[in-house]
Amino acid sequence: EPGEIEAVLTDHPQIRTAVVAAFGDEEDRHLVAYLVPADQTAGIPSVTDLRAYAGSRLPAFMIPSGFVELAALPLTPNGKLDRAALPDPVQNARAEGDFVAPGTATEVLLADIWAQLLGLERVGATDNFFELGGHSLLATQIVSRVRDVFGTDIPVAAMFDHPTVAGLADVLAAATPGATAPAWTVVSRDDALPLSFAQQRLWFLDQLEPGSVEYNLPMYLPWDGDLDVAILGKALTEVVTRHEVLRTRLVADADGVPHQVIDPPTEFMLPVVDLSGCAEPVREAERLAFLDTMAPFRLAEGPLVRATLIRLGEGQHLLALMMHHVVSDEWSARILQRELVALYEAFHADGPNPLPPLAVQYADFAAWQREWLDGEVMEGQLAYWTEQLADAPVLDLPTDRPRPPVRSTEGAMAPFTVSAETAEALRALSRSNGTTMFMTLLAAFNVLLGRYAEADDVVVGTPVANRNRAETEDLIGFFVNTLVLRGDLSGNPSFTELLGRVRHTALGAYAHQDVPFEQLVDELVTERDRSRTPLFQVFFSYGTGEGEQVRGTADAEEHPGSAPGQVAAVFDLWLMLEESGDGTLKAGIQYSTALFDAATVERMAGHLVTLLEAV
């Protein structure tokens, strides 16, 4: 919200007027503040001071990445702000007062990588990655770019331990060559195409429970204004043509071994449902959308993506998309939305397809994954997890009802909000302790679970985008992986001490995130218990609003106050938190209604908010 940012900056005693403008496309969008000082002689504060000032009043994603000092704002002849006359931020953005230019060739290359991913015009050798707006997902992408540019693998932990360009350059200089992942290649489509490890697990679960809707992924796109249905259908057809995985079925051969089968491109069918004549079109649309979530996919028959365009009224439409998880994840949903809008706008203007061709596809990733995670690499990473999860306990939370012998997927959602004041205090705590918000929130959740279960050893699952190679960043597909994080609450640690433990555990997990969760289950679970999920029963996810979270937080908004059975509960409990545009944390707890009453989970949410306010 530029107005909110402008109001905060104008409150600074050294600033008379502020205007905030956004630059860059959707993926690289960043904010620049144009400031008129209260005293022209003194000028505006240093960027370090401005960022600290804004950071104490705004969430991290609302802090401008650049600051431009102006003697006065440019105005039109009728006295209004002339935004077109604002100077180019590339040439005029104010740098840090103590800006240190990158010196060596390595530092220059690293600074370019950071600037590109952070949406900044320049990065100094001593600038702190996290103070510039970095987070764990961007750190993973930095590592991916470093691998591509320098041919060297460094752990994600290096970004936390050495969060400056100069520090990371030293890490690279001291790095010793290790196992190098094979390069991606386009595999022959004439050969049998293997499933990725993640697809293989969901295919196996589908064999155990045919017709399950547990892994249906809904995606709803409101479309206001004039809409050309034919052009939208053409844009959808182009997206499905562009991404082979959206034309893929999972088919078992004569020996029962599943493979990916890619169907040739065809016209994507887009049925239209007109609800404009209904008394309550929005409620009827919600009913139809819910019914669609309950309609299963058949993995061998396909298609594994479908859509319906719902007309709510004049100039009001809702595009309801549904995909099975074996072909998509939340990152993929953002790619689909971005490409669909770009294609629609291009086709609507009678232009060509504006998207660059994809060099590789999801089937190529699956083949690469099978080759990479073989032999020594898999053995080394499995050894880490075997040690990390040795004798890990089952989290025994008190429930309102006995656990059924077979886990039920009937669930509901308890939404809640963490105030902007509390959220900002948590961000400040994270900065002072060298952790991310993910780590800080997870530490607090561990405390809550430990108290409920009266345990000092807490095991929680969490998603990781698993797009730690540049080739994956523009692909639709099922990449997301699950990490198992073990929280050590023994010895009654202070919260600062616990943050250090969680940080250490998370960084170790990031360094070994290549092992598919399904491989961990096969390796570590000797006796399957159908009453609970393997390895952990409670899930945690956090998103910055910029792509860091993987799946689920939106459910807290899409299913507010859901009745039992209206949400497919994947775990006993799933805590979801996401940064919101107003500085608060949008949150929700998805829970199994076979185990918990709504009042119990709402009370748990209240206890968590109290705990977050106290830390």
Order of alpha helices (4+ residues) and beta strands (2+ residues): alpha-beta-beta-alpha-beta-alpha-alpha-alpha-alpha-alpha-alpha-beta-alpha-beta-beta-beta-alpha-beta-beta-alpha-alpha-alpha-beta-alpha-alpha-beta-beta-alpha-alpha-beta-alpha-beta-beta-beta-alpha
